[in-house]
C-alpha cells in the first residue's frame, strides 16, 4: 500500500506540481488537496486514483502557481463613500484637513474586490496529464514495493512449511509414545495379564486427545491456500489476514498437544515466521 510519486510541469503563465503519497490503512482513505479555487476538480482527481487502490491512506496534493493571471477588479462605491463621509466628519470635529487620496481610499477594506479569472477547463487540461503521469509512477512504485513484500512473505511461508514437515515426521513417534506409555501404566497397576482390548480403548481415547495429525493436515491446507490466494488475487490482503488467523490457531494447538522437544522447537520457528507474515501483511491490499 505504500508508495510515493512527484511530478512538476511549467509554462510561461502557469506552473504546477503533483505529489502522491500512500501509507498503510485497513480501509481506503483518499484525500485530495487542491487550491481552493480548483476544489470543484476534486471528483475528477479522485477518479484517477481510486481505481488502482483498494486499501491504504492516499494523499494527492496539487499545487498551482499562476504568472500574470487575468484579474477582475470591482469597486465598492458605497464603501468608499461611507469611508469618505466618516473621515470627513472626523476631520470636521478635529478641525483638520479632510482631503483624501484615491490610494488611501482603495487601500481600505472592502473598497476594492480583486478576483482572479479562472478558466476551469483550461486548468484541468493542464493538470490531468501531469496527474495521470504521477498516478502511473505511484502505481509502479507500489508494484515494486509489492514484489519485495511478496517475496518476504512467501519466504516466511516456506519456513513454516519446512517446520511443519519436521512436525509431521514425528507424528508416528508421538503416537507410538502414547501407546507405550499406556502399556507401561497398565503393567505398573496390574500384576495379571494385560487386557489388550482395554489398552486399545485407552490408546484410542488418548490418540484422539493428543495426536496432531488433523492439525498438521489443516495447517498444510491453509498454507497451500495462502500461496494460491497470493497468486490469483490482485488484492489478497483481507483473505490472507483471515488465513493467518487459521494458521495461528493450528500452530497453537500443535504446540499445546505435543511436549516433544523437536516439535516444540518447530512450533516456535513457525510462530516467529508467522509473526513476520502478519507484519508484512500490513503493506498488502
N, C-alpha and C positions, 0 to 999 in steps of 0.2 A: 504493500500500500504506500510505501514511502517513495518519494521522488522529488526532483527539482528541475525547473527549466526557466530560462530567461532569454528574452529577445528584445532588441531595440530597433527602431526604424525612425528615419527623419527625412524631411524635405524642406524646402525653403520656408514654408508657412506653418509647419506643424512637425512635432517630434513626439514619439510615444515609446513607452516600454511596457512589456508584459512579463509578469512573473507568476509562476505556478508552483506551489509547494504542497506536498502531500505527506501526511503522517498517519499513524495508526489510530483507528477508532472502530468500535464494534459495528457502527452503522455509518451510512453515508452522510457526511456533514459538508455541504458545499457552500462556501462563502465567496461572494464576488464583490470586489471593491473597485468602484468606478468614480470618476469625478461627478459631483452632484448633478451637473447639467447633462450627464450622459446616463443617469440611472435607469432611464427607460430601456437601455440596451441590455440590462442585466439578464432578462429571459433568453436572449439570443446567446449571450456568453455562457449561460448555464447549459444550454442545449448542446454546445460544442464539447463540453467536458463530461456531462452526466452519462453519456452513452458508453464511456470507457471505464467508469468507476462503479464498483458495486458496494464497496465499503471504504472507510477512511475519511479523514478530515482533509479537505482540499480547499486551498485558498488561491483565488485568482485576483491579482492586483494589476489594474491597468492605469498607467499614469500618462496624461496628455499635456503637452506644453504647446501653446499657440504663439505664433510670432506675427505681429501686425494683424491681429484678428479684427474684422469689421465691428464697429460699435454702434449701438443705437442709444443716443443721448436725448433725454427729455427733461424739460424744465418745469418744475412745480411753481407756477407763478403765484399761486395763493400762499405757498410757504414763504416765498421771497418777500411778498407784500407784507405778510404778518411780521416777519423779522424786521422789515424796514419801519413799520409803524411802531413796533415795540421799542426799537432802538432810538427812533426819533423822539418818542415820548420820554425815554430815559434821558436823552440829551437835553430836552427842554427843562426837565426837572433839575438837572445838574448845571444848566447854563453853559453847555459846551457845544462845540461844532458837531452837527449830526450828519455830516457828509459821509456817505458810504460808497466804496468802490464795488464794481462788479466782482472782482476776485474775492473780496471779503464775503459778499452775499453767497456766491456759488460754493464757497468753502463750508457753508453752514449745512448741518444735517437736514436732508430731505429736500433741498433745493434742486439738486441735480440727481437724476436717476440714470445710471450708466449700465447698459446691458450689452453683453457681447452677443453677436448674431451667430447662431449655430445651425449649420446645415446638417441635420441628423443623418441623412442618408450618406452624405459625403464622409462623415466621421466613421460610420460603420464600414464603408467601403475601404477605409484605410486600416481600421482596427481588425477587421475579420481575417484577412490573410496572415497578419502577424500573429493573431491569436491562434489560428489553426496550426501554424508552424510551431508555436510554443507548445500546444497540446500534443503534437506529434513527438516533439522532443521529450516531453514529460512522460508520454506513454513508453517511448523507447527506453528511458531511464528506469521506469518501473519494471519493464520486461527484463532488463539486465539484472536489476536487483533481485527480481523474482527467480531467475535461474540459479543465482548463487544460494538463495534461500532454499529452493527446492533440493539442490544438491546436498546441502547441510542436513535438511530434514530426512532425506532418504538414506543418508549415511547413518543417521541415528536409528532409523528403522532397521537397517541392516545389522546394527549392533544388537538390537532387541531380538531379531530373528536368529542371530548366531547364539545368543544366550539361551534362547528358547530351545534350540537344538540340544544344548547342554542339558537343560532340564529334562527334555524328552528322553534323552539317553539313559536317564536314571529312573524312569518310571518303573521298569521291571524290577530294579533293585529295591525301590521303595516298597513295592507290593510284596516281594519276597521277604523283606524285613518284617513287614506286618504279620505275615503268615508264621515266620519263625518265632516271633515274639509271643504269638498266641500259643503255639505249641509249647514253648518254654514255660509259660504261665500255667498251662494245664498240667505239665509234669510236676511243677512245684506244688500244685494244690491237690494232686491225686497220686496215690501210690498204685492204683489199679490201672488197668488197661485204658488207654486213651480212647475216648469216644470220637472217632473221626468225623462223624456227622455233626457233632457239637462244634468241633474245631472248624469245619467248613462253614457252619452257620455264623459263628463268631467272626470268622475271617471275612465273610461276605458283608457283614454289618460294618466292620472297620474299614474295609476297602471302599465302601460307599462313602464313608465319612472322611477318609484321609487320602484316597487316591486323587491324583491331579490330572489324569488323562483327559477328562472332559474340559478342564480349564485350558490345558495345553491345546486341545483341538479348537476351542473357541478363539483363543488368542491367535493361533495361526490363521484362522479365518478372518479375524479383524485386521491383521497385518496385511493380508492379501487384498482385502477390500480397500485398505488405506492406499496401497500402491495403485490400485485400479482407479480409485476416485481421483488421485493426483494426475493420472494420465488422461482421463476422459473429460474432466470438468475444468473449464477455464476459471471458475470461481469456486474452488472446493472448500474454502475456509470453514464455513459453518458445519459441513458434513465431517470434515476432519476433526473439528473440535469435539463433536459427538463421539467419533470413533476413539479419540484419545481417552474419553471418559470410560468407554467399554474396555479398552486395553488396560487402563489403570486398574479397573475392577478385577480383571482376571489375574494380573500380576500380583495384586494384594492377596487374592485368595490362594494362589500358589504358595506365596510366602507364609501364609498363616497355616497352611495344611502340612507343609513339609519342613522338618527341622534338619534335614540333611545339609551338611556344610556346603557341598558343591552347589546344591540348589539355592541355598541362601545367598551365596556369592553371585550366582546368576541373576537372582531377583534384584539384588542391589544394582547390578550392572544395567538391568532393564529399566529400573526406576530412574537412574541417572540419565539414560538416553531419552526416556520419555519426557523428562523434565525439559530437556533441551528442545525436543519437538514442540512442546507446549509454548515455550518462549518464542520460538521462531514462528509459530502459527499466528502470533500477533501481527506479523507482517504480511499475512496471506489473506486475500479476498475470498 
